Amino acid sequence: MNAEELRRRLGGFQRGAREGHRDAAAEIAARGEPARRHGGPAGQTGAQNEGGTVEEARG
């Protein structure tokens, strides 16, 4: 696989991911549920938000 083919495939993946995210957001909005921040469950705390390591998160 050459670089151009890889860029084409990754571009298609990114478009699909954006479309899926948009569809999910529209479905959630249609249900009347509050939107959550991108990146994890609402109210998430701990090492992930603080830039800690996996070992710290396991605690």
PDB file of N, CA, C and O in Angstrom:
ATOM      1  N   MET A   1       0.851  -1.162   0.000  1.00  0.00           N
ATOM      2  CA  MET A   1       0.000   0.000   0.000  1.00  0.00           C
ATOM      3  C   MET A   1       0.902   1.231   0.000  1.00  0.00           C
ATOM      4  O   MET A   1       1.845   1.327   0.786  1.00  0.00           O
ATOM      5  N   ASN A   2       0.598   2.168  -0.892  1.00  0.00           N
ATOM      6  CA  ASN A   2       1.399   3.389  -0.946  1.00  0.00           C
ATOM      7  C   ASN A   2       0.775   4.485  -0.079  1.00  0.00           C
ATOM      8  O   ASN A   2      -0.312   4.310   0.473  1.00  0.00           O
ATOM      9  N   ALA A   3       1.470   5.606   0.032  1.00  0.00           N
ATOM     10  CA  ALA A   3       1.029   6.689   0.910  1.00  0.00           C
ATOM     11  C   ALA A   3      -0.309   7.264   0.466  1.00  0.00           C
ATOM     12  O   ALA A   3      -1.160   7.563   1.303  1.00  0.00           O
ATOM     13  N   GLU A   4      -0.506   7.421  -0.836  1.00  0.00           N
ATOM     14  CA  GLU A   4      -1.759   7.997  -1.326  1.00  0.00           C
ATOM     15  C   GLU A   4      -2.947   7.087  -1.003  1.00  0.00           C
ATOM     16  O   GLU A   4      -4.007   7.577  -0.614  1.00  0.00           O
ATOM     17  N   GLU A   5      -2.787   5.798  -1.156  1.00  0.00           N
ATOM     18  CA  GLU A   5      -3.843   4.843  -0.837  1.00  0.00           C
ATOM     19  C   GLU A   5      -4.171   4.899   0.658  1.00  0.00           C
ATOM     20  O   GLU A   5      -5.341   4.858   1.041  1.00  0.00           O
ATOM     21  N   LEU A   6      -3.152   4.991   1.489  1.00  0.00           N
ATOM     22  CA  LEU A   6      -3.369   5.076   2.934  1.00  0.00           C
ATOM     23  C   LEU A   6      -4.120   6.355   3.292  1.00  0.00           C
ATOM     24  O   LEU A   6      -5.049   6.315   4.099  1.00  0.00           O
ATOM     25  N   ARG A   7      -3.734   7.487   2.706  1.00  0.00           N
ATOM     26  CA  ARG A   7      -4.435   8.747   2.957  1.00  0.00           C
ATOM     27  C   ARG A   7      -5.898   8.649   2.538  1.00  0.00           C
ATOM     28  O   ARG A   7      -6.776   9.152   3.240  1.00  0.00           O
ATOM     29  N   ARG A   8      -6.168   8.017   1.415  1.00  0.00           N
ATOM     30  CA  ARG A   8      -7.533   7.871   0.927  1.00  0.00           C
ATOM     31  C   ARG A   8      -8.357   7.030   1.896  1.00  0.00           C
ATOM     32  O   ARG A   8      -9.492   7.379   2.220  1.00  0.00           O
ATOM     33  N   ARG A   9      -7.785   5.932   2.352  1.00  0.00           N
ATOM     34  CA  ARG A   9      -8.510   5.058   3.284  1.00  0.00           C
ATOM     35  C   ARG A   9      -8.764   5.739   4.623  1.00  0.00           C
ATOM     36  O   ARG A   9      -9.857   5.634   5.180  1.00  0.00           O
ATOM     37  N   LEU A  10      -7.763   6.429   5.136  1.00  0.00           N
ATOM     38  CA  LEU A  10      -7.929   7.116   6.419  1.00  0.00           C
ATOM     39  C   LEU A  10      -8.927   8.259   6.301  1.00  0.00           C
ATOM     40  O   LEU A  10      -9.681   8.521   7.238  1.00  0.00           O
ATOM     41  N   GLY A  11      -8.941   8.942   5.159  1.00  0.00           N
ATOM     42  CA  GLY A  11      -9.905  10.011   4.942  1.00  0.00           C
ATOM     43  C   GLY A  11     -11.321   9.470   4.971  1.00  0.00           C
ATOM     44  O   GLY A  11     -12.216  10.098   5.537  1.00  0.00           O
ATOM     45  N   GLY A  12     -11.532   8.315   4.369  1.00  0.00           N
ATOM     46  CA  GLY A  12     -12.850   7.691   4.390  1.00  0.00           C
ATOM     47  C   GLY A  12     -13.254   7.295   5.798  1.00  0.00           C
ATOM     48  O   GLY A  12     -14.415   7.440   6.179  1.00  0.00           O
ATOM     49  N   PHE A  13     -12.311   6.803   6.561  1.00  0.00           N
ATOM     50  CA  PHE A  13     -12.584   6.435   7.956  1.00  0.00           C
ATOM     51  C   PHE A  13     -12.983   7.667   8.765  1.00  0.00           C
ATOM     52  O   PHE A  13     -13.946   7.626   9.532  1.00  0.00           O
ATOM     53  N   GLN A  14     -12.243   8.759   8.593  1.00  0.00           N
ATOM     54  CA  GLN A  14     -12.542   9.985   9.332  1.00  0.00           C
ATOM     55  C   GLN A  14     -13.922  10.540   8.962  1.00  0.00           C
ATOM     56  O   GLN A  14     -14.664  10.982   9.840  1.00  0.00           O
ATOM     57  N   ARG A  15     -14.266  10.522   7.693  1.00  0.00           N
ATOM     58  CA  ARG A  15     -15.588  10.993   7.274  1.00  0.00           C
ATOM     59  C   ARG A  15     -16.683  10.144   7.916  1.00  0.00           C
ATOM     60  O   ARG A  15     -17.678  10.671   8.414  1.00  0.00           O
ATOM     61  N   GLY A  16     -16.492   8.837   7.900  1.00  0.00           N
ATOM     62  CA  GLY A  16     -17.470   7.939   8.510  1.00  0.00           C
ATOM     63  C   GLY A  16     -17.615   8.186   9.999  1.00  0.00           C
ATOM     64  O   GLY A  16     -18.725   8.153  10.531  1.00  0.00           O
ATOM     65  N   ALA A  17     -16.504   8.434  10.675  1.00  0.00           N
ATOM     66  CA  ALA A  17     -16.551   8.700  12.115  1.00  0.00           C
ATOM     67  C   ALA A  17     -17.297   9.997  12.399  1.00  0.00           C
ATOM     68  O   ALA A  17     -18.104  10.053  13.327  1.00  0.00           O
ATOM     69  N   ARG A  18     -17.040  11.039  11.614  1.00  0.00           N
ATOM     70  CA  ARG A  18     -17.749  12.312  11.806  1.00  0.00           C
ATOM     71  C   ARG A  18     -19.242  12.154  11.556  1.00  0.00           C
ATOM     72  O   ARG A  18     -20.064  12.682  12.305  1.00  0.00           O
ATOM     73  N   GLU A  19     -19.586  11.428  10.507  1.00  0.00           N
ATOM     74  CA  GLU A  19     -21.003  11.220  10.194  1.00  0.00           C
ATOM     75  C   GLU A  19     -21.685  10.426  11.307  1.00  0.00           C
ATOM     76  O   GLU A  19     -22.811  10.742  11.691  1.00  0.00           O
ATOM     77  N   GLY A  20     -21.016   9.406  11.822  1.00  0.00           N
ATOM     78  CA  GLY A  20     -21.574   8.617  12.914  1.00  0.00           C
ATOM     79  C   GLY A  20     -21.759   9.447  14.167  1.00  0.00           C
ATOM     80  O   GLY A  20     -22.765   9.313  14.864  1.00  0.00           O
ATOM     81  N   HIS A  21     -20.795  10.302  14.456  1.00  0.00           N
ATOM     82  CA  HIS A  21     -20.895  11.173  15.636  1.00  0.00           C
ATOM     83  C   HIS A  21     -22.069  12.132  15.472  1.00  0.00           C
ATOM     84  O   HIS A  21     -22.832  12.357  16.411  1.00  0.00           O
ATOM     85  N   ARG A  22     -22.205  12.688  14.288  1.00  0.00           N
ATOM     86  CA  ARG A  22     -23.308  13.613  14.010  1.00  0.00           C
ATOM     87  C   ARG A  22     -24.659  12.904  14.151  1.00  0.00           C
ATOM     88  O   ARG A  22     -25.595  13.451  14.734  1.00  0.00           O
ATOM     89  N   ASP A  23     -24.752  11.690  13.615  1.00  0.00           N
ATOM     90  CA  ASP A  23     -26.000  10.919  13.711  1.00  0.00           C
ATOM     91  C   ASP A  23     -26.346  10.597  15.165  1.00  0.00           C
ATOM     92  O   ASP A  23     -27.504  10.691  15.572  1.00  0.00           O
ATOM     93  N   ALA A  24     -25.346  10.222  15.931  1.00  0.00           N
ATOM     94  CA  ALA A  24     -25.585   9.896  17.344  1.00  0.00           C
ATOM     95  C   ALA A  24     -26.028  11.133  18.113  1.00  0.00           C
ATOM     96  O   ALA A  24     -26.929  11.055  18.947  1.00  0.00           O
ATOM     97  N   ALA A  25     -25.401  12.275  17.838  1.00  0.00           N
ATOM     98  CA  ALA A  25     -25.782  13.514  18.511  1.00  0.00           C
ATOM     99  C   ALA A  25     -27.217  13.892  18.165  1.00  0.00           C
ATOM    100  O   ALA A  25     -27.964  14.346  19.033  1.00  0.00           O
ATOM    101  N   ALA A  26     -27.609  13.711  16.907  1.00  0.00           N
ATOM    102  CA  ALA A  26     -28.977  14.023  16.496  1.00  0.00           C
ATOM    103  C   ALA A  26     -29.970  13.100  17.186  1.00  0.00           C
ATOM    104  O   ALA A  26     -31.045  13.539  17.592  1.00  0.00           O
ATOM    105  N   GLU A  27     -29.622  11.832  17.321  1.00  0.00           N
ATOM    106  CA  GLU A  27     -30.517  10.879  17.994  1.00  0.00           C
ATOM    107  C   GLU A  27     -30.672  11.228  19.464  1.00  0.00           C
ATOM    108  O   GLU A  27     -31.777  11.166  20.003  1.00  0.00           O
ATOM    109  N   ILE A  28     -29.590  11.590  20.111  1.00  0.00           N
ATOM    110  CA  ILE A  28     -29.643  11.975  21.524  1.00  0.00           C
ATOM    111  C   ILE A  28     -30.477  13.237  21.686  1.00  0.00           C
ATOM    112  O   ILE A  28     -31.283  13.336  22.611  1.00  0.00           O
ATOM    113  N   ALA A  29     -30.288  14.202  20.792  1.00  0.00           N
ATOM    114  CA  ALA A  29     -31.058  15.444  20.860  1.00  0.00           C
ATOM    115  C   ALA A  29     -32.545  15.169  20.654  1.00  0.00           C
ATOM    116  O   ALA A  29     -33.385  15.796  21.299  1.00  0.00           O
ATOM    117  N   ALA A  30     -32.873  14.244  19.771  1.00  0.00           N
ATOM    118  CA  ALA A  30     -34.272  13.906  19.507  1.00  0.00           C
ATOM    119  C   ALA A  30     -34.931  13.278  20.735  1.00  0.00           C
ATOM    120  O   ALA A  30     -36.139  13.413  20.926  1.00  0.00           O
ATOM    121  N   ARG A  31     -34.159  12.607  21.550  1.00  0.00           N
ATOM    122  CA  ARG A  31     -34.686  11.999  22.774  1.00  0.00           C
ATOM    123  C   ARG A  31     -34.833  13.012  23.895  1.00  0.00           C
ATOM    124  O   ARG A  31     -35.506  12.751  24.892  1.00  0.00           O
ATOM    125  N   GLY A  32     -34.204  14.170  23.730  1.00  0.00           N
ATOM    126  CA  GLY A  32     -34.266  15.200  24.752  1.00  0.00           C
ATOM    127  C   GLY A  32     -33.263  15.002  25.864  1.00  0.00           C
ATOM    128  O   GLY A  32     -33.391  15.614  26.924  1.00  0.00           O
ATOM    129  N   GLU A  33     -32.266  14.159  25.646  1.00  0.00           N
ATOM    130  CA  GLU A  33     -31.249  13.913  26.662  1.00  0.00           C
ATOM    131  C   GLU A  33     -30.203  15.022  26.610  1.00  0.00           C
ATOM    132  O   GLU A  33     -29.902  15.531  25.530  1.00  0.00           O
ATOM    133  N   PRO A  34     -29.648  15.402  27.751  1.00  0.00           N
ATOM    134  CA  PRO A  34     -28.609  16.434  27.761  1.00  0.00           C
ATOM    135  C   PRO A  34     -27.336  15.920  27.074  1.00  0.00           C
ATOM    136  O   PRO A  34     -26.988  14.743  27.175  1.00  0.00           O
ATOM    137  N   ALA A  35     -26.668  16.817  26.388  1.00  0.00           N
ATOM    138  CA  ALA A  35     -25.422  16.463  25.705  1.00  0.00           C
ATOM    139  C   ALA A  35     -24.301  16.304  26.722  1.00  0.00           C
ATOM    140  O   ALA A  35     -24.246  17.024  27.719  1.00  0.00           O
ATOM    141  N   ARG A  36     -23.413  15.357  26.461  1.00  0.00           N
ATOM    142  CA  ARG A  36     -22.237  15.168  27.309  1.00  0.00           C
ATOM    143  C   ARG A  36     -21.019  15.665  26.566  1.00  0.00           C
ATOM    144  O   ARG A  36     -20.997  15.717  25.336  1.00  0.00           O
ATOM    145  N   ARG A  37     -20.014  16.026  27.325  1.00  0.00           N
ATOM    146  CA  ARG A  37     -18.748  16.444  26.717  1.00  0.00           C
ATOM    147  C   ARG A  37     -18.142  15.287  25.961  1.00  0.00           C
ATOM    148  O   ARG A  37     -18.265  14.130  26.364  1.00  0.00           O
ATOM    149  N   HIS A  38     -17.488  15.606  24.863  1.00  0.00           N
ATOM    150  CA  HIS A  38     -16.788  14.601  24.080  1.00  0.00           C
ATOM    151  C   HIS A  38     -15.589  14.113  24.876  1.00  0.00           C
ATOM    152  O   HIS A  38     -14.869  14.920  25.462  1.00  0.00           O
ATOM    153  N   GLY A  39     -15.364  12.808  24.906  1.00  0.00           N
ATOM    154  CA  GLY A  39     -14.171  12.285  25.528  1.00  0.00           C
ATOM    155  C   GLY A  39     -14.387  11.361  26.696  1.00  0.00           C
ATOM    156  O   GLY A  39     -13.416  10.818  27.222  1.00  0.00           O
ATOM    157  N   GLY A  40     -15.596  11.159  27.122  1.00  0.00           N
ATOM    158  CA  GLY A  40     -15.787  10.219  28.210  1.00  0.00           C
ATOM    159  C   GLY A  40     -17.105  10.406  28.914  1.00  0.00           C
ATOM    160  O   GLY A  40     -17.862  11.331  28.619  1.00  0.00           O
ATOM    161  N   PRO A  41     -17.370   9.521  29.847  1.00  0.00           N
ATOM    162  CA  PRO A  41     -18.621   9.587  30.593  1.00  0.00           C
ATOM    163  C   PRO A  41     -18.744  10.883  31.378  1.00  0.00           C
ATOM    164  O   PRO A  41     -17.735  11.436  31.816  1.00  0.00           O
ATOM    165  N   ALA A  42     -19.940  11.365  31.559  1.00  0.00           N
ATOM    166  CA  ALA A  42     -20.166  12.589  32.326  1.00  0.00           C
ATOM    167  C   ALA A  42     -19.683  12.398  33.751  1.00  0.00           C
ATOM    168  O   ALA A  42     -19.873  11.335  34.342  1.00  0.00           O
ATOM    169  N   GLY A  43     -19.064  13.421  34.297  1.00  0.00           N
ATOM    170  CA  GLY A  43     -18.619  13.373  35.683  1.00  0.00           C
ATOM    171  C   GLY A  43     -17.391  12.519  35.917  1.00  0.00           C
ATOM    172  O   GLY A  43     -17.090  12.179  37.061  1.00  0.00           O
ATOM    173  N   GLN A  44     -16.683  12.168  34.877  1.00  0.00           N
ATOM    174  CA  GLN A  44     -15.502  11.320  35.027  1.00  0.00           C
ATOM    175  C   GLN A  44     -14.409  12.098  35.748  1.00  0.00           C
ATOM    176  O   GLN A  44     -14.149  13.260  35.436  1.00  0.00           O
ATOM    177  N   THR A  45     -13.778  11.451  36.705  1.00  0.00           N
ATOM    178  CA  THR A  45     -12.701  12.086  37.453  1.00  0.00           C
ATOM    179  C   THR A  45     -11.528  11.126  37.521  1.00  0.00           C
ATOM    180  O   THR A  45     -11.626   9.973  37.100  1.00  0.00           O
ATOM    181  N   GLY A  46     -10.431  11.610  38.049  1.00  0.00           N
ATOM    182  CA  GLY A  46      -9.307  10.724  38.295  1.00  0.00           C
ATOM    183  C   GLY A  46      -8.122  10.991  37.404  1.00  0.00           C
ATOM    184  O   GLY A  46      -8.010  12.054  36.794  1.00  0.00           O
ATOM    185  N   ALA A  47      -7.243  10.019  37.334  1.00  0.00           N
ATOM    186  CA  ALA A  47      -5.960  10.182  36.667  1.00  0.00           C
ATOM    187  C   ALA A  47      -6.097  10.545  35.198  1.00  0.00           C
ATOM    188  O   ALA A  47      -5.250  11.262  34.664  1.00  0.00           O
ATOM    189  N   GLN A  48      -7.144  10.067  34.530  1.00  0.00           N
ATOM    190  CA  GLN A  48      -7.279  10.377  33.109  1.00  0.00           C
ATOM    191  C   GLN A  48      -7.418  11.880  32.893  1.00  0.00           C
ATOM    192  O   GLN A  48      -6.790  12.434  31.991  1.00  0.00           O
ATOM    193  N   ASN A  49      -8.227  12.541  33.702  1.00  0.00           N
ATOM    194  CA  ASN A  49      -8.405  13.975  33.562  1.00  0.00           C
ATOM    195  C   ASN A  49      -7.187  14.754  34.038  1.00  0.00           C
ATOM    196  O   ASN A  49      -6.988  15.905  33.649  1.00  0.00           O
ATOM    197  N   GLU A  50      -6.391  14.140  34.861  1.00  0.00           N
ATOM    198  CA  GLU A  50      -5.232  14.811  35.423  1.00  0.00           C
ATOM    199  C   GLU A  50      -3.953  14.463  34.670  1.00  0.00           C
ATOM    200  O   GLU A  50      -2.874  14.921  35.048  1.00  0.00           O
ATOM    201  N   GLY A  51      -4.054  13.663  33.618  1.00  0.00           N
ATOM    202  CA  GLY A  51      -2.879  13.306  32.849  1.00  0.00           C
ATOM    203  C   GLY A  51      -2.048  12.223  33.511  1.00  0.00           C
ATOM    204  O   GLY A  51      -0.868  12.080  33.191  1.00  0.00           O
ATOM    205  N   GLY A  52      -2.626  11.458  34.423  1.00  0.00           N
ATOM    206  CA  GLY A  52      -1.897  10.414  35.133  1.00  0.00           C
ATOM    207  C   GLY A  52      -1.685   9.175  34.275  1.00  0.00           C
ATOM    208  O   GLY A  52      -2.068   9.139  33.105  1.00  0.00           O
ATOM    209  N   THR A  53      -1.081   8.177  34.864  1.00  0.00           N
ATOM    210  CA  THR A  53      -0.793   6.940  34.162  1.00  0.00           C
ATOM    211  C   THR A  53      -1.866   5.896  34.423  1.00  0.00           C
ATOM    212  O   THR A  53      -2.707   6.074  35.304  1.00  0.00           O
ATOM    213  N   VAL A  54      -1.842   4.822  33.674  1.00  0.00           N
ATOM    214  CA  VAL A  54      -2.787   3.743  33.856  1.00  0.00           C
ATOM    215  C   VAL A  54      -2.659   3.157  35.262  1.00  0.00           C
ATOM    216  O   VAL A  54      -3.655   2.819  35.900  1.00  0.00           O
ATOM    217  N   GLU A  55      -1.435   3.047  35.723  1.00  0.00           N
ATOM    218  CA  GLU A  55      -1.215   2.478  37.049  1.00  0.00           C
ATOM    219  C   GLU A  55      -1.849   3.348  38.129  1.00  0.00           C
ATOM    220  O   GLU A  55      -2.397   2.824  39.099  1.00  0.00           O
ATOM    221  N   GLU A  56      -1.780   4.683  37.973  1.00  0.00           N
ATOM    222  CA  GLU A  56      -2.407   5.571  38.937  1.00  0.00           C
ATOM    223  C   GLU A  56      -3.916   5.440  38.879  1.00  0.00           C
ATOM    224  O   GLU A  56      -4.582   5.497  39.912  1.00  0.00           O
ATOM    225  N   ALA A  57      -4.468   5.265  37.681  1.00  0.00           N
ATOM    226  CA  ALA A  57      -5.909   5.159  37.526  1.00  0.00           C
ATOM    227  C   ALA A  57      -6.433   3.879  38.181  1.00  0.00           C
ATOM    228  O   ALA A  57      -7.537   3.857  38.725  1.00  0.00           O
ATOM    229  N   ARG A  58      -5.633   2.820  38.121  1.00  0.00           N
ATOM    230  CA  ARG A  58      -6.046   1.553  38.730  1.00  0.00           C
ATOM    231  C   ARG A  58      -6.043   1.635  40.235  1.00  0.00           C
ATOM    232  O   ARG A  58      -6.776   0.907  40.905  1.00  0.00           O
ATOM    233  N   GLY A  59      -5.205   2.537  40.780  1.00  0.00           N
ATOM    234  CA  GLY A  59      -5.177   2.896  42.162  1.00  0.00           C
ATOM    235  C   GLY A  59      -4.929   1.882  43.151  1.00  0.00           C
ATOM    236  O   GLY A  59      -4.902   2.177  44.346  1.00  0.00           O
TER     237      GLY A  59
END
